Amino acid sequence: MLSVIQWVHLFIIFLIAFAGGYFPFVKPGQVRTNGGFPRGEAFSSGVFLALSLTMLLPASFHIFQQQLPEVNYPVGSVIAIIAFLGLLAMEHMTMHSIERERIKIQNGRLPARIPLVMTTMIALPSFFLGTALGMSDNTDATLIFIAIILHKGTAAFALMLTMVRSTLSRSQTIILFTAFALITPLGILFGGFVHNELSPSTAIIKAIVLSLGAGTFLYMGTLHEMKHASLIEHCGKRSCFLTMVAGLVITALVRLVMGEAHHF
């Protein structure tokens, strides 16, 4: 059962997604390239990095050490690496596919396959972000929530731009975008179930989910969207780089104040 604050987080994230996609949906004739919110994206990259390396991964180490004391190997790191490389491979394949489709388009609309692939590509990391939030308490949850909403609005805007430029009908766009908006709240529900309902003997599942979340957060903070990743596109500017470092330092300091990783 989710707490009241977790339900609040769930509904706000859901609304943020629709807010991000509202303008391109209601005014498709004015669809244009958007510069986004570079400082917000840079800050969220720093938060994602610190969450991955100072909170989620240490928490998974702690649980694995408790549950599997005889295993002298960083299992959590391996799972995080698998998640990171899996997301990277998926984005490589989908982006190459999208670029091939774009080459075929001259003045016409994008094929419906492109927004479908993009939505699928975003769905998995979005689910794990929500899962990490659902499994977290107090300050952890607040930091993860801030990072998610900073990312969710811009991702929703970009995804809706692609949808309205494609051959999808308005009803198909609504259905597909609603699925995108729901995926993080579903992750929150799943994370809450893992955190609250599973018995201590199944704590290993929580450790696995935390490790997957760590790999996902590391990917979101570094290579998500490939050459358009915030660390590449925005953080070359001094102001954005300093904003990213601020997000990382603030999150790391909060972790220091919080103490032990097993507070998850």
N, C-alpha and C positions, 0 to 999 in steps of 0.2 A: 504494500500500500504506500503510495507516494505521500509525502508531507505536503502541507499547504504551500510552502515556498516552492516545492518542486512542481506542483500544479501551476503555480504562477509562472515559473520559468517556462513550462511547456506551452502555455497559451501565448506568452509574449513571443517566444521563438516562432510559433505558428503565425502570429500576426505580422511579425517582422518580415517573414518570407513573402506574405501577400502584399505588404507595403512596398517591398523592393520591386515586385513585379507589376504593381498597379499602373504606373505611368506608361510603360511600353505597351501594356495590354489595352488600355482605354484610348490611347492615342498612337496607334500603329503607324499612322502617316507621318509622325514626327520622330520615328525611331532614328537614332543617331548613335555614333560611337561615343561612349561615355568614359570620361577620365577616372571615374570612381572616386574613392576617398583614400588617397595614397597614405596619409598619416595614420588613419584608422586601420588600414590593412597592414601597415608596417608595425604598428603597436600590437595588433593581434598576432603577427608572426613571432614577435618576441615572447608574447604570453604563451603561444603554442609550444615554442622551444622549451621554455622553463617548465611548463606543465608536464611535458613529456619526460624531461631528463631529471627533474628534481622532485616530482610528485608521483606520477603514474608508474614509471619504471621502478623507482625505489620501493613503492608500495607492493608491486608484484614480486620483487626480490624477497621482501619480508615474508609474504605469504608462502612463496615457494620454499623458503628456508624452514618455515614452521611445518609445512605439510610434507616436504620431501627432504628431511635433514640429511639423508644418506647420499643425496645427489650433489656432488661437488662440481656443478657446472651451471653457468648463467642461462638457465632455460628461458627466463623472461626476456633476456636480450635477443635470443634466437627467434622467439616468437615475434618480438617487435621488429626485427630485421625482416622477417618473412612478410609481415604486414606492410612495411615500408616498400620493399621490393615488389610485392604484389600490386600495390596501388600504382607504383611507378610504371610497371610493365603494362598494366591496364590502360594507363593514360597514354603511354607511348603508342599502343595499338590503336586506341580510339582516335587519338589526335591525327595519326597518319591516315586513318580511314576518312576522317572528316576533311582533311586537307585534299585528299584525292577527289572527294565529292565537290569541294569548293572549286577546284580547277575546272570542273565540268560546267559550272554555272557562269554564265556571262551576265545577262541583264535580268534573268528570271529569278524566281524564288528558290530558296534552299530546299532540297528534298527533306521530307519528314524524318528520314532516317537520322539526320544530324542532331536535332533536338532530342530524339529518343536515345541516341548513344550518349549524348552529353548528360542527360538526366540519369541514366544508368551509372555513368562514370562518377557522378557526384553523390549518388545514393549511398554507396558503401561507406565512404569516410564520414558522411553526415550521420549515418546510423551509429557509428562508433563514437562520434562526438557526443551524441545524445546519450549513449550508454554510459560513457564516462561521467556525464553530468548526473544521470540517475543514480549512479553508485556513490556519489560524493556527498559530503556533509559540509555545512557551514561555509567557511572561507574558501575551501576548495571549490565548492559548487559555485560560489559567486564569481571566482576568477574564470572558471570554465564557461559560465554563462556569458560573461562579458566578451570573451574571445569568440564564442559562437555567434552572438548577435552582430558583432563587428564584421564577421565573415558572411553570415547568412543573408543580410540585406543586399550586399554587392553581388553575391552569387545568384540571388534571385533575379536581380536586375539583368545581369548578363544572360542568364538562362532564358528569361522571357524575351529579351531582344532576339535571340536565336529562334525562339518559337514563332514570334510574329513575322519574322522574315522568311519562314518556311511555308510549306504547302499545307501545314496542319490547319484544320478548320478551327473556329473559335471554341466550339464544344470540345474538340480533341485537345486544344491547348489548355482549357480549364481542367480537364481530367488529368492530363500529364503534369501540369504545374501543381495541382492539389496533391498528387502523389509525392512530388518533390517536397512540398511544404510539410507533409505528414511524416516524412522519414525520420527526422530528428526527434519529434515528439514520441514516435514509436520506440526509438532508441532509449529515450528517457524512461519510458514504461518498462522496457526490458531490463535496463540497468537497475531500476528500483526493485524489480522482482529479484534479480540476482543478489542485490544488497540486503534485502529484508527477508526474503522467503526461504532462501537456501540454507540448509543446515551447515554447521561447522565442518562436517565431514566432506562437504562438497565445496569447500572454500577454494579448492584448486581451480574451479571454474571461474571464480572471481579473479584469481591471479592471471589466468589466461586472457580474460577480457581486458584487464588492466594493461597487460603487455600488448595486446592488439591495439588498445587505445593509445599507448605510448608511441607505437610505430606510426599510427595514424596522425597523431598530433605532430610528430617530428616531420612527417611528410607534408602536412598542411602548412607548417611553418617554413619549409624550405623549397620544395619542388612542385607543389600543387600549381597547376596551370603552366607548367614547364617554363618556357622562355618569358611568360608573362607573370611568373611568380613574383610576389612582393619583394623578396630579397634581391631579385635580379632587376626588376623593372623600376622599383621605387627607392630601394635603399642605397642606390648610388648617390642619391642626394643627401647632403649632410643632415638636413632637418629630419628626413624620414629615417635615416640610419640611427640618429640619436633617439628618435621616437621608438624604434624597434628595440634598441638597447634599454630604454626606459621600461618598456613592457616586460622585458626579460628580467631586469634587475628587481623591479617591483614584485614580480611573481616569485622570484628566488628569495627575496627578503621575507615575503609572507610565509613561504615554506619554512624559513629559518625560525620565525616566530612561532609557527604552528608546532614544530617539534617532530615527533616520530611519524614515519610514513604510514604506520598502520592506523592512523586516524581515518583512512578511507574505509 
